[in-house]
Amino acid sequence: MIFTEETTLEHLCINYVGNQTHQEALVTTDSEVFITDEMKALLKDYFLKNFKPEIFFEFFHSSNIENNEVFTYVSEIFEQPELLENQSKKLAKLLYEHSTNPRTKGGEFYVCFFKDCIVKGERYDAVGLFKSENKDTFLKVSTKNDVTLSGVEVFELETLQGINLNKVDKGCLIYNTNKEQGYLMSIIDGTSRAETSYWMDDFLQVRQRQDEYFETQETLTLYKEYITKQLPKEFEITKADQADFLNKSLSFFKEKEEFKMEEFTGEVLGDQEVIQSFNAFKTQYEDERDYALSDEFAINDAAVKKNARIFKSVIKLDKNFHIYIHGDRKLIQQGQDENGKYYMLYFEEEN
């Protein structure tokens, strides 16, 4: 939940940020946009409805958080939201400076101030930064009132270019909390990462917060990489064994409320040599990414559900068969005879 009926859009400025490489313009505004209550409700839904409340980010800077320009401008908006247009122009200019990739699309850039956004069960004021880049074609049907034939209206059709209110292309919602750690933030980036790193990395300069969602997500990713890439290099292991390791790990995360590394490796990996190999891989994994994963944390169910999609225990046999393994490893056996390699499957019922 990001917003309720009590959430209000208090201030709004609109600028146009083009692409420098294409010699497109930067057009800024000197005043807020006046909008009716009906339009406020429509825009609130457009801006806020697609945020995912379980994944959070934060501003950062390699030297000092105060050197992050967006962080500074947003802090000034929180201090004086009635002067939004001053910071809006600075933010638009900064985004324009980073809009140099030939594939970056120009578009309207919105700077908003919301009251009473709901996140983690708490109410916070929030600054929203949004960019609409893609235009859809809409069909307008109208009648010519001055022309009738036998009492029948004459209809006309025309096409209009406009913004699809079902989704926002790029969005950032900064909640007025945890300022010292770079605020608490939600992000939307509706286009490919390769094309839009300028939005998150260059303009906003954000990173995912190392919270329960992050720890759950990254530990699952670490483990999957170990089982699928590193384990076969060090030990003789079949695809069925790999599938079994993946299934057991996913069951552990689904059944437990709290993750403890020692308990996890003991129950899922079991063998001491494999555990030592995994710990060494974990150290290398953390060094390469410049962060350390916690050995104990509360498991986030949303992260487990999302990452379960990539924990597909599938054995692909040439181009003829796929074997999906969901349960007991003992019910599948592998062998070879004069006809070639084979798998033998045991079951009770055929559905």
C-alpha positions in Angstrom: 0.0 0.0 0.0 1.4 3.4 -1.1 -1.6 5.6 -0.9 -5.1 5.8 0.4 -8.0 8.2 0.1 -6.2 10.5 2.7 -3.1 10.8 0.4 -3.2 14.1 -1.4 -1.2 15.7 -4.2 -0.4 19.1 -2.8 2.1 20.6 -5.3 3.0 19.9 -9.0 5.4 21.3 -11.5 5.9 20.1 -15.0 9.0 20.6 -17.2 10.1 19.1 -20.5 13.5 17.4 -20.6 14.7 16.5 -24.1 17.8 14.6 -25.3 20.9 16.7 -25.7 22.4 14.4 -28.3 19.3 15.0 -30.5 19.5 18.7 -29.8 16.1 18.6 -28.0 15.2 21.4 -25.6 15.0 21.8 -21.9 11.9 23.7 -21.0 11.3 24.6 -17.4 8.5 26.3 -15.6 8.4 29.2 -13.2 5.2 28.2 -11.5 3.2 25.3 -10.2 0.4 23.8 -12.3 -3.1 24.6 -11.0 -5.3 21.4 -11.1 -8.8 20.7 -10.0 -9.6 18.2 -7.3 -10.8 15.7 -9.9 -7.5 16.0 -11.8 -5.5 15.6 -8.6 -7.3 12.3 -7.9 -6.6 11.1 -11.4 -2.9 12.1 -11.3 -2.5 10.6 -7.8 -3.7 7.2 -9.2 -1.5 7.6 -12.3 1.7 8.4 -10.4 1.3 6.1 -7.4 -0.6 2.9 -8.3 2.3 0.9 -9.9 4.8 1.2 -7.1 5.8 -2.1 -5.4 5.8 -1.5 -1.6 8.2 -4.3 -0.8 11.4 -3.1 -2.6 13.1 0.0 -1.3 16.1 2.1 -2.4 18.2 4.9 -0.9 20.3 7.8 -2.2 24.0 7.3 -1.9 27.3 8.9 -3.0 30.8 7.5 -3.0 32.2 10.3 -0.8 29.3 12.0 1.1 25.5 11.8 0.8 25.4 15.6 0.8 27.2 15.5 -2.6 24.2 13.7 -4.2 22.4 16.6 -5.9 19.0 15.0 -6.1 19.2 14.2 -2.4 20.0 17.9 -1.7 17.2 19.3 -3.8 14.7 16.8 -2.4 15.7 17.8 1.2 15.0 21.4 0.3 11.6 20.5 -1.0 10.8 18.8 2.3 11.8 21.9 4.1 9.8 24.3 1.9 7.3 22.4 -0.3 5.6 25.7 -1.2 8.7 26.7 -3.1 8.7 23.5 -5.2 9.2 25.3 -8.5 12.7 26.4 -7.5 13.9 22.9 -6.9 11.9 21.6 -9.9 14.0 23.6 -12.3 17.2 22.5 -10.7 16.1 18.8 -10.9 15.0 19.2 -14.6 18.4 20.8 -15.5 20.3 18.0 -13.8 18.2 15.3 -15.6 18.9 17.1 -18.9 22.6 17.0 -18.2 22.4 13.2 -18.0 20.2 12.8 -21.0 22.9 12.2 -23.5 22.4 8.5 -24.5 21.1 8.4 -28.1 18.4 6.0 -27.0 17.1 8.2 -24.2 13.7 9.6 -25.0 12.6 13.1 -24.2 9.5 13.7 -22.2 7.6 15.6 -19.6 9.2 15.6 -16.2 6.9 16.0 -13.1 8.0 17.1 -9.6 5.3 16.5 -7.0 4.8 16.8 -3.3 2.4 14.4 -1.6 1.0 14.3 1.9 0.2 11.1 3.8 1.7 8.4 1.7 1.4 5.0 3.5 4.5 2.8 3.6 5.4 0.1 6.1 2.3 1.0 8.0 3.4 4.6 8.6 2.4 7.9 7.0 5.0 10.1 5.4 5.1 13.2 3.2 6.8 12.3 -0.1 8.5 13.9 -3.1 7.7 12.3 -6.4 9.8 12.5 -9.6 8.2 11.1 -12.7 9.0 11.1 -16.4 6.6 10.2 -19.2 8.5 9.3 -22.4 6.1 7.1 -24.5 3.0 8.5 -26.1 0.0 6.4 -27.2 -2.5 7.0 -30.0 -6.1 7.6 -28.8 -9.2 7.6 -31.0 -11.6 10.5 -30.5 -15.2 10.0 -31.7 -17.3 13.1 -32.0 -20.5 14.3 -33.8 -21.2 17.1 -36.2 -24.2 18.8 -34.6 -24.8 21.1 -37.5 -25.2 18.3 -40.0 -27.9 15.6 -39.9 -29.2 13.2 -42.4 -32.8 12.0 -41.7 -32.4 12.8 -38.0 -29.2 10.7 -37.7 -26.0 12.3 -36.4 -22.9 12.3 -38.5 -19.9 11.0 -36.6 -16.2 12.0 -37.1 -13.0 10.2 -36.0 -9.7 11.8 -35.2 -6.5 10.5 -33.5 -4.8 12.2 -30.6 -1.4 11.6 -29.1 -1.3 11.3 -25.3 -0.1 9.7 -22.1 -1.4 6.2 -21.1 -2.7 6.6 -17.5 -2.3 2.9 -16.9 1.5 3.1 -16.2 4.2 5.6 -15.7 7.5 5.2 -17.6 9.8 6.3 -14.9 9.0 7.2 -11.3 10.7 7.8 -8.0 8.9 8.3 -4.7 11.1 9.6 -1.8 9.5 9.3 1.7 10.4 11.9 4.4 12.1 9.4 6.7 15.6 8.0 7.3 17.3 11.1 5.8 20.7 10.2 7.3 20.7 6.9 5.4 19.6 8.6 2.1 15.8 8.5 2.7 13.5 5.6 2.0 12.5 5.4 -1.7 10.4 3.4 -4.1 11.4 3.2 -7.8 9.7 2.5 -11.1 11.6 2.1 -14.3 9.4 0.7 -17.0 12.0 0.4 -19.8 15.1 -1.8 -20.2 18.0 -1.3 -17.8 20.5 -0.9 -20.6 18.7 2.1 -21.9 17.8 3.8 -18.7 20.8 3.5 -16.3 21.0 7.3 -16.6 17.8 7.5 -14.5 18.8 5.4 -11.5 22.6 5.4 -11.7 23.5 8.8 -13.2 20.6 11.1 -12.2 19.2 9.7 -9.0 22.3 7.8 -7.8 20.4 5.2 -5.8 21.0 1.7 -4.6 18.7 -1.0 -3.1 18.5 -0.8 0.7 20.0 -3.7 2.5 16.8 -4.7 4.3 15.1 -8.0 4.8 13.9 -8.1 1.2 17.5 -7.4 0.0 19.0 -10.0 2.3 16.5 -12.7 1.2 16.8 -11.9 -2.5 20.6 -11.8 -2.5 21.1 -14.9 -0.4 18.9 -16.9 -2.8 20.8 -15.5 -5.8 24.1 -16.4 -4.2 23.0 -19.9 -3.4 21.6 -20.5 -6.9 24.8 -19.3 -8.5 26.8 -21.6 -6.3 24.7 -24.7 -7.0 24.4 -24.1 -10.8 27.9 -22.8 -11.5 30.5 -23.5 -8.8 29.4 -26.8 -7.3 29.7 -28.8 -10.6 33.3 -27.5 -10.9 34.4 -28.9 -7.6 32.3 -32.0 -7.1 30.8 -34.8 -9.3 27.1 -34.0 -9.2 24.2 -34.8 -11.5 21.6 -32.4 -12.7 19.1 -34.3 -10.5 21.3 -33.6 -7.5 21.5 -29.9 -8.4 17.7 -29.8 -8.7 17.4 -31.4 -5.3 19.6 -28.8 -3.7 17.5 -26.0 -5.3 14.3 -27.6 -4.1 15.5 -28.0 -0.5 16.8 -24.5 -0.3 13.5 -23.1 -1.5 11.6 -25.2 1.0 13.8 -23.9 3.7 13.0 -20.3 2.9 9.3 -21.0 2.6 9.0 -22.9 5.9 11.3 -20.7 8.1 10.5 -17.3 9.4 14.2 -16.5 10.2 17.3 -17.3 8.2 20.4 -18.6 10.0 23.4 -19.4 7.8 24.7 -22.2 10.0 21.3 -23.9 10.1 20.7 -23.4 6.4 24.0 -24.9 5.3 23.6 -27.8 7.8 20.1 -28.7 6.6 20.4 -28.0 2.9 24.0 -28.7 2.0 24.8 -31.2 4.7 28.3 -32.3 3.6 31.2 -30.4 5.4 33.3 -30.2 2.2 30.4 -28.7 0.3 29.7 -26.3 3.2 33.4 -25.1 3.1 33.2 -24.7 -0.6 30.0 -22.7 -0.3 31.5 -20.4 2.4 34.5 -19.7 0.2 32.3 -18.9 -2.8 30.2 -16.6 -0.5 33.3 -14.6 0.5 34.3 -14.2 -3.1 30.8 -13.2 -4.1 30.6 -10.5 -1.4 34.1 -9.2 -2.3 33.1 -8.8 -6.0 29.9 -6.9 -5.1 31.4 -4.9 -2.2 28.8 -5.8 0.4 28.5 -8.4 3.1 25.4 -10.5 3.5 24.0 -11.1 7.0 24.2 -14.5 8.5 20.9 -14.0 10.3 17.8 -12.1 9.1 14.1 -12.3 9.0 13.0 -14.0 5.7 10.9 -11.8 3.5 8.0 -13.8 1.9 7.6 -11.4 -1.1 11.3 -11.9 -2.0 10.9 -15.7 -1.7 7.9 -15.7 -3.9 9.5 -13.5 -6.6 12.8 -15.5 -6.6 11.0 -18.9 -6.7 10.4 -18.2 -10.4 14.1 -18.6 -11.1 14.5 -21.7 -9.0 13.2 -23.9 -11.7 14.4 -27.5 -11.2 14.4 -28.6 -14.8 16.6 -31.2 -16.5 16.7 -30.6 -20.3 17.4 -33.7 -22.3 18.5 -32.8 -25.8 15.6 -31.2 -27.6 13.2 -34.0 -26.8 12.3 -33.9 -23.1 12.2 -31.6 -20.0 12.0 -33.2 -16.5 10.6 -31.0 -13.8 11.7 -32.1 -10.3 9.6 -30.8 -7.4 10.1 -33.3 -4.7 11.8 -36.5 -3.5 15.2 -36.9 -5.2 15.1 -40.7 -4.5 12.3 -41.1 -7.0 14.5 -40.3 -10.0 17.5 -42.5 -11.0 20.0 -42.1 -13.8 21.7 -44.8 -15.8 23.1 -45.9 -19.2 22.6 -48.9 -21.4 23.3 -50.0 -25.0 20.6 -47.5 -26.2 22.1 -44.5 -24.4 21.6 -42.5 -21.2 18.3 -42.6 -19.4 16.4 -41.4 -16.3 14.0 -43.7 -14.4 11.1 -42.1 -12.6 9.0 -43.7 -9.9 5.4 -42.5 -9.2 2.1 -43.6 -7.7 -0.5 -41.8 -9.8 -0.6 -40.3 -13.3 -2.6 -37.1 -13.6 
